[in-house]
Amino acid sequence: PWCGPCRSMAPVFERVAAETEPAARFAKLNTDEAQDIAARYGIRSIPTLVLLSSGKEVDRRSGAISSQHLLAWVDAALARETT
């Protein structure tokens, strides 16, 4: 709730999540409230985006990005997973 870049990216996150469902599932994590999970995934800066496939990390990005870049990033990861 205090992270400016996270708050500015929230509408982008929601829009791309709606566009890619059900091929991709998006989830948010408040790293202040879930420090154990943040530590498990090595989240040191926010916002951090982590792509998981079958429970394994396949890619990661830190920092706010546009909906165009987020969608392209997710689409590329989905394409890699289906080939």
C-alpha positions as CSV (number, residue, x, y, z in Angstrom):
1,P,0.0,0.0,0.0
2,W,2.9,2.4,0.5
3,C,4.9,1.6,-2.7
4,G,4.3,4.3,-5.3
5,P,5.5,2.2,-8.3
6,C,3.4,-0.7,-7.2
7,R,0.3,1.4,-6.9
8,S,0.9,3.0,-10.3
9,M,1.3,-0.4,-11.8
10,A,-1.8,-1.9,-10.2
11,P,-4.2,-1.0,-13.1
12,V,-1.6,-2.4,-15.6
13,F,-1.4,-5.6,-13.6
14,E,-5.2,-5.9,-13.4
15,R,-5.7,-5.3,-17.2
16,V,-3.0,-7.8,-18.3
17,A,-4.2,-10.4,-15.8
18,A,-7.7,-10.1,-17.3
19,E,-6.4,-10.4,-20.9
20,T,-4.3,-13.4,-20.3
21,E,-6.6,-15.5,-18.0
22,P,-6.8,-18.5,-18.0
23,A,-3.5,-19.1,-19.8
24,A,-1.7,-17.1,-17.0
25,R,-2.7,-16.6,-13.4
26,F,-1.7,-13.4,-11.7
27,A,-1.3,-13.0,-7.9
28,K,-0.2,-10.1,-5.7
29,L,1.9,-10.4,-2.6
30,N,2.3,-7.8,0.1
31,T,6.0,-8.4,1.0
32,D,5.5,-6.6,4.3
33,E,2.8,-9.0,5.4
34,A,4.3,-12.2,3.8
35,Q,8.0,-11.8,4.5
36,D,8.6,-15.5,4.5
37,I,7.3,-15.9,0.9
38,A,9.2,-12.8,-0.2
39,A,12.4,-14.3,1.2
40,R,11.7,-17.7,-0.4
41,Y,11.6,-16.0,-3.8
42,G,14.4,-13.6,-3.1
43,I,12.3,-10.5,-3.6
44,R,14.5,-7.5,-2.6
45,S,12.9,-4.7,-4.5
46,I,9.3,-3.9,-5.4
47,P,7.6,-4.2,-7.6
48,T,9.1,-7.5,-8.6
49,L,7.3,-9.7,-11.1
50,V,8.1,-13.4,-11.1
51,L,6.9,-15.9,-13.7
52,L,6.4,-19.4,-12.5
53,S,5.6,-22.5,-14.4
54,S,4.8,-25.7,-12.6
55,G,6.1,-24.1,-9.4
56,K,9.5,-23.2,-10.9
57,E,10.7,-19.7,-11.7
58,V,11.2,-19.1,-15.4
59,D,11.7,-15.4,-15.5
60,R,11.8,-12.3,-13.3
61,R,11.6,-8.5,-13.6
62,S,11.9,-5.7,-11.1
63,G,10.3,-2.3,-11.5
64,A,7.1,-1.0,-12.9
65,I,6.5,-1.7,-16.6
66,S,3.8,-0.7,-19.1
67,S,0.9,-3.0,-20.0
68,Q,2.4,-3.4,-23.5
69,H,5.7,-4.6,-22.0
70,L,4.0,-6.8,-19.4
71,L,1.8,-8.5,-22.0
72,A,4.7,-9.0,-24.3
73,W,6.8,-10.5,-21.5
74,V,4.0,-12.9,-20.4
75,D,3.2,-13.9,-24.0
76,A,6.9,-14.7,-24.7
77,A,7.1,-16.8,-21.5
78,L,3.9,-18.7,-22.4
79,A,5.2,-19.3,-25.9
80,R,8.5,-20.7,-24.5
81,E,6.5,-23.0,-22.2
82,T,4.4,-24.5,-25.0
83,T,7.3,-25.3,-27.3
